[in-house]
Each structure stands twice: as C-alpha cells, then as structure tokens.
Amino acid sequence: MELSTWNVNGILALRKEKGVANASLLRGCVPRATLHDEVPSVLCLQEVKCARDRILKEELHHVDGYTAFHATSKAKSGYSGVSVFTSRLPITTPLYAQEGFLAGVQASIASQLMQNLNASCPPDLKLAIQSLLFPSVALFENDDRNGQRDEDDDPTFRSFELQELREMDEEGRLLILDFGLFILINGYFPRACPDETVRYAFKRRFQTAITRLLHSLTHNSARNVILLGDLNVCHRPIDHCDPSNNVKENKLDAFGETHARIWMDRLLAGPEPLLVDLFRVFYPDRAGAFTCWNTLIDARRANFGTRLDYILVSPALVPWFTACDVRQEVMGSDHCPVVASMAAVHPQTGVRLADVMGAALGPETSVPVGCAELWEEVVGRGKQTSLKGWVLSGVVGSNDLAARDTVVASARGLKRKADDDGAVKLVKTLSAVTREASQFAKDAVKEQTSKRLPSGGGATTSKQKSIASFFKKVPAADTSTSTATDIVTVANTNIPANPFSTSGTSSASTTISFPASAQEKDKSINAWKTLLQKPSNPKCYHNEECKEFRVNKTGPNQGRIFYLCARPVGPSDAKPLLGEDGMDVPSGSVGKHNRSLTEFRCNYFQWKKQGGGK
C-alpha cells in the first residue's frame, strides 16, 4: 500500500495545468512504485483551496476509483482545505472519518459533548476529543519527560473551549480517519511569525490541540497514529537551505530555538518518542531533501528550499514501511509530494496488512462514514445545488415528461396552480407579466420611431463603396517601362475637386508610388522593427540579461518595476566562482564584483525608468 502527502496549492489550478480529468489527476500526481493501477493508495492533500460548493461542481466528491473525504474552509472561500482520496478497495476503506476536531458536535455545553458526538465515532477518538475539553483526564500517566512541560501541553493548564475548537475547524485544516491498524491525521498547520500576535497564538494552540490528541490516542487508548501533511515546521538545520542565515534573520542563538521546532522536538525526542520521522528513518543524513520552495525567486531551480512536509508515524508502525522518499521531480505546486510504501506482510510477525486494515475489521459498506458522497447536498437532503433541482423538487410523483413540462413552463413564466376542485392549470407569474409589459412598450416606441423617418430622399439607399474601389491598377503597358516602382492610380470620381468645397466633383486622378524592390521593403520593415522594439533589459554582474520584477507591497514604490539577476537565489555562504580552484567568472562580468560572484543570483539591482527606458 502507498501513502502520499502533498500540498497542491490549489487542486483546481493543478488540474488545469495538467489538463486531465479528476481520476487521471489523482493517479498521475504521485509517481507510483509499481506500474499497476491496482496498488492500493491513500493520497492526502493540503491547501486544496476549494469550497464545498465548488467540490460538488467539479465532481471531486465522487472520483472514479477513489473515495473522497474533504475538510473545507468556512471562514474564507478558496482558502486552506485538506482532502483524502482512498482507493475503492477494502484495505484502504476507512472505518470512520471526520472533519476537524468537533465533527458532529452541536451542543454549546461541554458536558454534553459525548452525547452529541456522532454515534459511529470510535470510543478512542471520543476520549481523545474529551481530553481537549477536560484536561483533567490523565494524558501523561505514562509520559515522563523529566519535567519538560509548559503551558502548551501540560493538562494542568487551561482547556480548550468549544468555540476555540470550532474556529480551528472553520479553517478546514484537519481530517481524521480510522483505518483500524492506525488513525491517520491529515493536517495543514497554520503559518505565522512571532510578530503576528493573533495568528501566532492561533498556531500555538493548534499545535497544542494536536499534541493532546496524540497523547490521548497513544497513551490512553494504545492506538497507533500517523500524522502527515504540511506541518509548516523546518525541524533541523539539515532540513533548511541556509540555516545560518535563518538564525541571523530571526535573531536566534541556535537554530532549534523557535517554538515550532521545540514542539516538534518533543514529539520526536527521547528513547521512546511519541512519533518517528519516517523519512529520516530511511535517510538520516540526506541533505537537500526539501519539499517547499519560494516560487517568487525561482528557488526550486537551485533547490534552495525547506522541508515542511512530513510523514510521522508511531514507533510500532515503522516495521510495516519499506520506503519513504520525497518526489522533487513532481511539478505543479510550490511543494512536492512525500510518498511511503507499506509491506503486504509484517516482516517480523507475518501478519497480512489486508487482515488488519480498513473494511476487513468492520461492516461491509462501500461508503464509509464521513465520505463526501454522504453530504446532504449529494444525497438530496438539505440545501439544493441548482435551480433545476429546486424546480424539480416541487414535482412529486411525476414522470420524466411531466417534469420536463414543468421546467419548460417555468422558463416561460408559468406555474402550476390548483383550482378549488383540485384541477391543476398553468397561470402566469408576476415576473412573466412584467416582461410582457416591458416588451410591449419597446415595440410601441420602435413603431413610432419608424413612422417619423422620411419615406425617401432623406438618405441614400445605396451601399457605401469599398475602399478598394478607389484604387485602380494602371494597365501593364503603361508600367512596363518602370522597374523601380509600381504605379497605382487613385480615381477621384467621387471626391470633391476642392477639399474644402462640397460642390462639384473632379475626375482627376492621383498617382502614388510604392517601393517595388524586395530589398528596399525588407530594409524599411527592419527599420520600423528597430524603432518599435522593446528595449532590452540591462545586464547583471554575470553579464547576463536581468529579469523584471514588480513591487506589490503597499508603499511609495508599489507598482514600480525593477531589475534583478535572473539566476535563482542560493545560500549566503555559496562558494565564489573565482576561488582557490581558479574557476573563471563569466566573460564580460563587472570587474569589482568578480570575487563575490557565485553560481547563484548576484546583488545587481536597478529601477526601471518611469518613461519605459532602462
């Protein structure tokens, strides 16, 4: 079985770029370890940026060959959102799925939480959610970290309010699925800097909620957990393209001093860690294994990025996995996928994966709880999705022909009305009467206007002549003696003799000469091209043409264009091109900058002149 995570930065934009259907998109977005489509897979996506109604419109709730689960943002359209697509096979069919922390919770009183949770919610998950609202539950009875606790994960500190958890759920950042062998948590963690006070506090509380959820599932319920997705944490220096500069910019004493890195350290540290970084199990020392790049500076071309996407698993699950790698060759987003493969048989116990996963442990059903196919808009309950559906919803017990007649009648401004005797007839609606009155007024005005126009003599009825009719080619006998030019005679039979007089016409003709030589024509064309062509961009210190950029940030320079080196950004400690090895700098480069030039972007900068010049 394959397990994949990918921040797609907008699934609709990804599909448009690849130009394929939904099912083909999901099959092709992550390269498979084998060539067989029958390989069971669980594909987890983040930053889907697709609202609930758009998911229905694009038919992402029902994709051939896959079962779909979605968590959408209710706070802002086209923002955040996570999705999970699982192969329609028993091994990858989850027993239960829910959107966010509080799926199914309707009560405003915390004490009624357990009675209002979805009846099919697993007891382990119910207890974990309870631990968020009632931190007195023993979360850490088996957890000894030598007193390394703080306000963010100690149960003696304040609990979560229902409203606080609902605000997290409204951003569509979490999907929780129970596969039997493990509980999978697909998360898109908030991104915020310490100077963003409100969002930074939101990010910390979100991380705390995940921590408590993990502790309850692991220690109280003895469940295995897989936490994957875009965690928005660059954990170690090896996961960053320029760690020394990051320390300097954030005014840190050490790379791991940020709260997010400390939070992740606590998940992965110790002889018995809560979770394990699966990629580092297979590649503990691989550098440059980045999963995210800044597209504004073309950083991917130089692999100048960070590792923000992870697959973290419980230690007991590690033997099940045979591989885990980042797929930097997969394009379409500013992130790349992380893919892991699970063995069909446990290498130590011999237990088959199919016997401990998915539908093999629960009732036989093709549509699990939490699937998008069970949304009210899909199954026909609640809000309708189209005007046609609203019209047809009023036709009860009618056949297809009657339903079609109702739609046609509605389009014509008619509706069905029952008489006192129960007979049904079509009557005009108010909007139909209004349209007819408006059309009658327009016809009346048009008729009166046509009556005012004179019947004849006011305007000519002949069609205007084409401009080609004013030009006549001189007979070939008259032009045979001329080799330099073609003579074209303009017949002015309908042009006034005096341009400032309207009386009389002249039958005189005017002769215009055009160059006939092909060489002279090409010369003229090239001259015009040279005059009208766009000025070339200036050259940077590499003696290469610069690239244009525009200032988008609000301020006095907003909208201005400037030039930078077109090469991708690289690390601040990159080796100069002219170093001890005697490597030459590019031909024509500026002399005073020769010794500071690297293979990456130089520090050339120039504003574009307002007049459009360089």
GIMO-V606111 format. One record per residue. N is the residue number from 1. SS is DSSP state (hx for helix, st for strand, lp for the rest). OMEGA is omega in whole degrees, 0 to 359 (* if undefined). Layout:
BEGIN
N | SS | OMEGA
N | SS | OMEGA
END
This chain:
BEGIN
1 | lp | 179
2 | st | 179
3 | st | 186
4 | st | 173
5 | st | 183
6 | st | 169
7 | st | 187
8 | lp | 179
9 | lp | 179
10 | lp | 184
11 | hx | 180
12 | hx | 177
13 | hx | 179
14 | hx | 180
15 | hx | 179
16 | hx | 181
17 | hx | 181
18 | hx | 176
19 | lp | 181
20 | lp | 179
21 | lp | 184
22 | hx | 183
23 | hx | 179
24 | hx | 179
25 | hx | 183
26 | hx | 179
27 | hx | 186
28 | hx | 186
29 | lp | 177
30 | lp | 179
31 | lp | 182
32 | lp | 177
33 | lp | 177
34 | lp | 182
35 | lp | 184
36 | lp | 178
37 | lp | 183
38 | lp | 180
39 | lp | 179
40 | lp | 182
41 | st | 174
42 | st | 183
43 | st | 181
44 | st | 182
45 | st | 176
46 | st | 182
47 | lp | 181
48 | lp | 177
49 | lp | 182
50 | lp | 180
51 | lp | 185
52 | hx | 181
53 | hx | 179
54 | hx | 176
55 | hx | 178
56 | hx | 181
57 | hx | 181
58 | lp | 178
59 | lp | 176
60 | lp | 176
61 | lp | 181
62 | st | 181
63 | st | 182
64 | lp | 177
65 | lp | 184
66 | st | 170
67 | st | 189
68 | st | 175
69 | st | 184
70 | st | 168
71 | st | 186
72 | lp | 179
73 | lp | 175
74 | lp | 183
75 | lp | 185
76 | lp | 181
77 | lp | 180
78 | lp | 185
79 | lp | 173
80 | lp | 179
81 | lp | 176
82 | st | 181
83 | st | 174
84 | st | 176
85 | st | 181
86 | st | 177
87 | st | 179
88 | lp | 178
89 | lp | 182
90 | hx | 184
91 | hx | 182
92 | hx | 176
93 | lp | 183
94 | lp | 177
95 | lp | 184
96 | st | 176
97 | st | 177
98 | st | 181
99 | st | 177
100 | lp | 181
101 | lp | 193
102 | lp | 178
103 | lp | 178
104 | lp | 180
105 | lp | 180
106 | lp | 184
107 | lp | 178
108 | lp | 181
109 | lp | 185
110 | hx | 182
111 | hx | 179
112 | hx | 185
113 | hx | 187
114 | hx | 179
115 | hx | 185
116 | hx | 175
117 | lp | 177
118 | lp | 184
119 | lp | 182
120 | lp | 180
121 | lp | 181
122 | lp | 180
123 | hx | 180
124 | hx | 181
125 | hx | 176
126 | hx | 179
127 | hx | 179
128 | hx | 178
129 | hx | 177
130 | hx | 181
131 | hx | 177
132 | hx | 183
133 | hx | 180
134 | lp | 184
135 | lp | 177
136 | lp | 175
137 | lp | 185
138 | lp | 181
139 | lp | 191
140 | lp | 183
141 | lp | 178
142 | lp | 187
143 | lp | 178
144 | lp | 181
145 | lp | 176
146 | lp | 176
147 | lp | 180
148 | lp | 180
149 | lp | 176
150 | lp | 185
151 | lp | 187
152 | lp | 183
153 | lp | 179
154 | lp | 183
155 | lp | 179
156 | lp | 178
157 | lp | 190
158 | lp | 179
159 | lp | 177
160 | lp | 172
161 | lp | 178
162 | hx | 180
163 | hx | 180
164 | hx | 179
165 | hx | 177
166 | hx | 178
167 | hx | 175
168 | hx | 181
169 | hx | 182
170 | lp | 178
171 | lp | 175
172 | lp | 185
173 | lp | 189
174 | st | 169
175 | st | 180
176 | st | 181
177 | st | 179
178 | st | 179
179 | lp | 180
180 | lp | 178
181 | lp | 180
182 | lp | 171
183 | st | 182
184 | st | 178
185 | st | 178
186 | st | 186
187 | st | 171
188 | st | 189
189 | lp | 181
190 | lp | 175
191 | lp | 181
192 | lp | 177
193 | lp | 181
194 | lp | 180
195 | lp | 173
196 | lp | 193
197 | hx | 185
198 | hx | 182
199 | hx | 179
200 | hx | 176
201 | hx | 177
202 | hx | 180
203 | hx | 181
204 | hx | 180
205 | hx | 177
206 | hx | 178
207 | hx | 179
208 | hx | 179
209 | hx | 178
210 | hx | 181
211 | hx | 181
212 | hx | 177
213 | hx | 181
214 | hx | 181
215 | hx | 180
216 | hx | 180
217 | hx | 185
218 | hx | 189
219 | hx | 182
220 | hx | 185
221 | lp | 179
222 | lp | 179
223 | lp | 172
224 | lp | 185
225 | st | 169
226 | st | 176
227 | st | 180
228 | st | 178
229 | st | 177
230 | st | 182
231 | lp | 179
232 | lp | 177
233 | lp | 171
234 | lp | 197
235 | lp | 187
236 | lp | 179
237 | hx | 181
238 | hx | 180
239 | hx | 183
240 | st | 182
241 | lp | 183
242 | lp | 186
243 | hx | 181
244 | hx | 178
245 | hx | 177
246 | hx | 177
247 | hx | 181
248 | hx | 183
249 | hx | 181
250 | lp | 177
251 | lp | 180
252 | lp | 173
253 | lp | 179
254 | lp | 185
255 | hx | 186
256 | hx | 185
257 | hx | 182
258 | lp | 182
259 | hx | 182
260 | hx | 180
261 | hx | 176
262 | hx | 179
263 | hx | 181
264 | hx | 176
265 | hx | 183
266 | hx | 176
267 | hx | 189
268 | hx | 187
269 | lp | 174
270 | lp | 179
271 | lp | 176
272 | lp | 184
273 | lp | 177
274 | lp | 178
275 | lp | 181
276 | st | 175
277 | st | 189
278 | hx | 180
279 | hx | 181
280 | hx | 173
281 | hx | 181
282 | hx | 181
283 | lp | 186
284 | lp | 186
285 | lp | 182
286 | lp | 176
287 | lp | 178
288 | lp | 180
289 | lp | 185
290 | lp | 180
291 | lp | 182
292 | st | 180
293 | st | 177
294 | lp | 183
295 | hx | 182
296 | hx | 181
297 | hx | 177
298 | lp | 187
299 | hx | 184
300 | hx | 182
301 | hx | 178
302 | hx | 184
303 | lp | 179
304 | lp | 187
305 | st | 181
306 | st | 176
307 | lp | 183
308 | lp | 185
309 | st | 188
310 | st | 165
311 | st | 181
312 | st | 186
313 | st | 174
314 | lp | 182
315 | hx | 182
316 | hx | 181
317 | hx | 186
318 | hx | 180
319 | hx | 180
320 | hx | 187
321 | st | 180
322 | st | 181
323 | st | 173
324 | st | 184
325 | st | 174
326 | st | 183
327 | st | 184
328 | lp | 181
329 | lp | 181
330 | lp | 183
331 | lp | 178
332 | lp | 181
333 | lp | 174
334 | lp | 173
335 | st | 173
336 | lp | 182
337 | st | 168
338 | st | 188
339 | st | 177
340 | st | 180
341 | st | 179
342 | st | 180
343 | lp | 178
344 | lp | 180
345 | st | 178
346 | lp | 186
347 | lp | 184
348 | lp | 185
349 | lp | 182
350 | lp | 179
351 | lp | 178
352 | st | 180
353 | hx | 181
354 | hx | 181
355 | hx | 184
356 | lp | 183
357 | lp | 165
358 | hx | 189
359 | hx | 179
360 | hx | 183
361 | hx | 186
362 | lp | 180
363 | lp | 180
364 | lp | 178
365 | lp | 181
366 | lp | 182
367 | lp | 182
368 | lp | 178
369 | st | 180
370 | lp | 180
371 | lp | 181
372 | hx | 178
373 | hx | 179
374 | hx | 176
375 | lp | 181
376 | hx | 180
377 | hx | 183
378 | hx | 184
379 | hx | 174
380 | lp | 178
381 | lp | 175
382 | lp | 187
383 | lp | 175
384 | lp | 186
385 | lp | 181
386 | lp | 178
387 | hx | 178
388 | hx | 178
389 | hx | 178
390 | hx | 179
391 | hx | 184
392 | hx | 181
393 | hx | 180
394 | lp | 181
395 | lp | 184
396 | lp | 176
397 | lp | 180
398 | lp | 178
399 | lp | 184
400 | hx | 182
401 | hx | 178
402 | hx | 178
403 | hx | 178
404 | hx | 179
405 | hx | 179
406 | hx | 179
407 | hx | 180
408 | hx | 179
409 | hx | 179
410 | hx | 180
411 | hx | 179
412 | lp | 179
413 | lp | 180
414 | st | 176
415 | st | 180
416 | st | 179
417 | st | 182
418 | st | 174
419 | lp | 180
420 | lp | 181
421 | lp | 177
422 | lp | 179
423 | lp | 181
424 | st | 178
425 | st | 180
426 | st | 179
427 | st | 181
428 | st | 176
429 | lp | 180
430 | hx | 180
431 | hx | 179
432 | hx | 178
433 | hx | 179
434 | hx | 180
435 | hx | 180
436 | hx | 178
437 | hx | 179
438 | hx | 179
439 | hx | 178
440 | hx | 179
441 | hx | 180
442 | hx | 180
443 | hx | 180
444 | hx | 178
445 | hx | 180
446 | hx | 181
447 | hx | 179
448 | hx | 180
449 | hx | 181
450 | hx | 180
451 | hx | 182
452 | hx | 184
453 | lp | 179
454 | lp | 182
455 | lp | 179
456 | lp | 178
457 | lp | 182
458 | lp | 182
459 | lp | 181
460 | lp | 180
461 | lp | 180
462 | lp | 180
463 | lp | 178
464 | lp | 181
465 | lp | 176
466 | lp | 179
467 | hx | 179
468 | hx | 181
469 | hx | 180
470 | hx | 183
471 | st | 178
472 | st | 177
473 | st | 176
474 | lp | 180
475 | lp | 185
476 | hx | 181
477 | hx | 182
478 | hx | 185
479 | hx | 184
480 | lp | 182
481 | lp | 182
482 | lp | 179
483 | lp | 185
484 | lp | 185
485 | st | 168
486 | st | 182
487 | st | 178
488 | st | 180
489 | st | 178
490 | st | 179
491 | st | 184
492 | lp | 184
493 | lp | 181
494 | lp | 181
495 | lp | 179
496 | lp | 178
497 | lp | 176
498 | lp | 183
499 | lp | 180
500 | lp | 180
501 | lp | 181
502 | lp | 182
503 | lp | 175
504 | lp | 176
505 | lp | 182
506 | lp | 177
507 | lp | 179
508 | lp | 179
509 | st | 180
510 | st | 182
511 | st | 180
512 | st | 181
513 | st | 176
514 | st | 178
515 | st | 181
516 | lp | 183
517 | lp | 179
518 | hx | 179
519 | hx | 179
520 | hx | 177
521 | hx | 179
522 | hx | 179
523 | hx | 179
524 | hx | 180
525 | hx | 180
526 | hx | 179
527 | hx | 178
528 | hx | 178
529 | hx | 179
530 | hx | 181
531 | hx | 188
532 | hx | 184
533 | lp | 180
534 | lp | 179
535 | lp | 180
536 | lp | 179
537 | lp | 178
538 | lp | 180
539 | st | 181
540 | lp | 181
541 | lp | 173
542 | lp | 185
543 | lp | 178
544 | lp | 183
545 | st | 182
546 | lp | 178
547 | st | 181
548 | st | 174
549 | st | 180
550 | st | 178
551 | lp | 179
552 | lp | 182
553 | lp | 180
554 | lp | 181
555 | lp | 183
556 | lp | 182
557 | lp | 182
558 | lp | 181
559 | lp | 180
560 | lp | 181
561 | st | 179
562 | st | 183
563 | st | 174
564 | st | 175
565 | lp | 184
566 | lp | 180
567 | lp | 179
568 | lp | 179
569 | lp | 179
570 | lp | 181
571 | lp | 183
572 | lp | 181
573 | lp | 180
574 | lp | 183
575 | lp | 179
576 | lp | 179
577 | lp | 178
578 | lp | 183
579 | lp | 183
580 | lp | 181
581 | lp | 176
582 | lp | 179
583 | lp | 182
584 | lp | 174
585 | lp | 180
586 | lp | 179
587 | lp | 178
588 | lp | 181
589 | lp | 183
590 | lp | 188
591 | hx | 186
592 | hx | 180
593 | hx | 185
594 | hx | 187
595 | hx | 178
596 | hx | 181
597 | lp | 175
598 | lp | 178
599 | lp | 182
600 | lp | 186
601 | lp | 176
602 | lp | 185
603 | lp | 178
604 | lp | 178
605 | st | 176
606 | st | 175
607 | st | 173
608 | lp | 182
609 | lp | 185
610 | lp | 183
611 | lp | 180
612 | lp | 178
613 | lp | 181
614 | lp | *
END
